[in-house]
Amino acid sequence: MVGVFWTWSPWWYFQIALGVFIWLTLFLYRKSWKRKNEIPEQLLFGFLTLGITLFSDVIAIFTNLWHYSGGDWPAILWLLMFSAGISAFQLFKFIDERWFK
């Protein structure tokens, strides 16, 4: 059975802040707010990343590949996965614009 727990180390906030910092830095550098459909694409990419990683986590927990200490599913991971997804989107776009055009 998968349990969700809501207590976590303050270091999780550092990880999430780092992901948001990377996203914000690239967002501002690339002037993403000026580009058509950029923000909806970022959000879609973030939610798709979240969905894929949550699905992978569910499979891993139910097949006993791993367990999280103190419970089975820290809810803070959802924020971390989303921030990683939007940061990855910005990074992919940055690399694409710099080296492949």
Sequence and secondary structure as in RCSB ss.txt:
>XXXX:A:sequence
MVGVFWTWSPWWYFQIALGVFIWLTLFLYRKSWKRKNEIPEQLLFGFLTLGITLFSDVIAIFTNLWHYSGGDWPA
ILWLLMFSAGISAFQLFKFIDERWFK
>XXXX:A:secstr
   EE    THHHHHHHHHHHHHHHHHHHHTGGGSTTHHHHHHHHHHHHHHHHHHHHHHHHHTTS   TTSSEET
HHHHHHHHHHHHHHHHHHHHHHHH  
